[in-house]
Amino acid sequence: MTLRVAVVDRLPMYARGLAVTLSEHGGPAEVPTDLLEWARRPGEPLVFLGLTEEADWGLLAALRTVRADALVVGVIDVPGLAEVVRAVAAGAAGVLDRDATPAAVADVLRATLDGRSLVPLDVLRSLVAGLTAESASRPITADEIHWLRKLADGTTVPRLAQEAGYSERMMFRLLAGLYARLGVDGRTKALIRARDEGWL
């Protein structure tokens, strides 16, 4: 099957520049105006998709519905832990920093075509820190949602620990595990994620 490469981004000049860079490292890249129509055509699709707004995430979900076999590289402003986890969970094969050099673009292209994913080392370390296969897949509990609500209301961790019947140290460990399962690296991002999930 023939590989077809596309770049979709809210900034047309950025999309064209990335398409030129990709073309220099692996063949022609297109900048389609209708990604879903483009994806329905014959050939194996590889899409570099800018993920800067919520609508972009919706487009990623729609693409995965239209072509589950599409390889997608999420182009992200700052690919931190939460963004990488969200992109991979949504079906992306990997991520690319929006400020990537042409050499980095070529590396991500080669890795994706080889069935590998290049993940920034700090993100990878954050993902595995303190996680086990069992804890990573455990659903968020009602107690944990309650903790997030209390934190959002301004409750301190020592006070939360006292109310929950844990030591302060244990509460910090439980919250760190919760943040990791949410795919974030701190309280502020956890609260943003909780708000997005409708828990607050």
N, C-alpha and C positions, 0 to 999 in steps of 0.2 A: 504494500500500500504506500502511496506517495505521501510524504510529510508536507504539510502546509503550515506556514508560520504566520501569525497575525499579531499585531500590537494594537491594543485599545486603551486609550487614556483620555481623560477629560481635557488635557492640554494637547491640541493638535500638533504643535511644533515638537513637543516632547515625543509624541508617538512616532512622528516621522523620523526624528533623530535616532530613536531606539531601533526603528525598522532598518535604517541605513546601517547601524552598528551590527545588528543581527545578520543582515545580508552580507556584510563583509566577513562574517565568521561561520556561515553555514548555508548560504543560499538565500533566495529572495524572501522577504517578509512583506506582508501586506498590511494596510491600515484600513480595514473595512469600516463602512459607516453603519452596517447592521451586522453585529457579531453573530447573532443567532442564525440569520440567513446564511452567512458565510460558513458557519459550523456545520450546517446541514449538507453541504456539498461533499462529494466523494473525497477521500483522502484522510490521513491521520492529522487531526488538528493539534497544534501547539500554540497556545495563546499567552502572550505577556499582557496581563490585565492590570491596569492601574486601580488600586484599591484605596481611594482617598475619601470617599463619601459612602453613606449607607446604600445609596442606589447602586454603587459599584458592587457591593456585596450581593445585592439582589441579582445583578447581572451574572455574577459568578454562579449563583444557585441555578439560575435559568439555563446557563450554558451547560452545567452538569446534568440538568434534566434532559436537554436536547441531545447532548453528546457525552454520555458518562465516560467514554474512553478518551475524552480530550485531556491533553496534558496542559496544565495551567501553571504559570509562574506569576504569583502575586507581586506587583510592583508597589512597594510600600515606602512612605516617607521615612520612617524610622522603624526598621524591623526589630522591635523589642519582643519580649516574651509573649505578651498578650496578642500582639498582632500576628506573630508567626503561628502560634497555636490556633488562633481563629482561622487563618488562611488555610492551614493544613487540614483542620477539622472541616472546613467548608469544601475541601476537595482539591486544593492547590497541591502541586507536586513539590513546590518550593517557593522561595521568596527572593526578591531582588531589591536591594536598597535603591531608591530613586536616584541617589547620587552616585551610583556605581560607575566605575571606570569601564572603558571598553573591554579591558582584559577580564574584569569581573563578570561582565555580561557574557563573554565567551565561555568563562568557566561554568556559569550557571546553565548556559545553553548545553554545553557538553555533558554536564552532570545529569540534566533532565533527560537528555536523549539516551543516556546510559542507564536510566532507571535509578539514579541516585538523587539525593537532595543535599544541597549545601546549606547548612544551618549555622549561623554565627555561633562561635564557641561559647560565648557568655550566655546565649539563649539556651543552648544545649545543656550547659551546666545547671542553669536554673530549672530546666525541665526535669532533670533527673535528681536534683538535690532533695533528699528525704522522701522520694517516691518509691513505692513498691508497685508491682502490677495490680495488686489488690486495692491499695489505697487510691491509685490513680483513676480506677474505674468506678469507685464507690460514688453513688449519687449524693447530692447535697441534701442534708437532713433538715427537718423543721427546726431543730435546735440551732444549726449553723445559720440558717436564714434569720432566726431570732437574734443571734449574735451580730450579724451584719446590720440588722435594724438598730440594735443598741449602739453599735459603733457609729452609725450614721447620725444618731441622735446626740452624739458627743460623749457617750460613756467611755471611760478610759479602760485600757486592758486590765489593770489591777482590779478595778471595780467590777468589770465583767467576769473576771476569774472568781471573785468573791461571790457574786450572784450565782454563778454556774457551779460553784463547789469545787473548783480546781485551784491548784497553786498558780501563781502568776507565771512561773516558768512553763508549766504545762499548758496554760492558756495560750501563751505565745507560740508553743509548738503546734497546738491544735489549729490556731489561726494560720500559721505558715503552711500547714498541710492543706487547709481549706483554700488558701490563695493559690497554691500550686494546682489543685484540682480545677480551680476556676480559670487557670491559664494566665494568671497575673502575678506580678512581682511585688505587690505591696497593698496596704490598706486602701489608699485612694483609688487605685485601679480596681480593687475588689468591689468597692462601693459603686463605682461607675458600672461595672459588670452587673452587680446586683440590681441597680436601677434599670439597666437595659433589659434584664430578665423579668422585670416587674415584681421583684421581691420587696422593694422599698416603697 
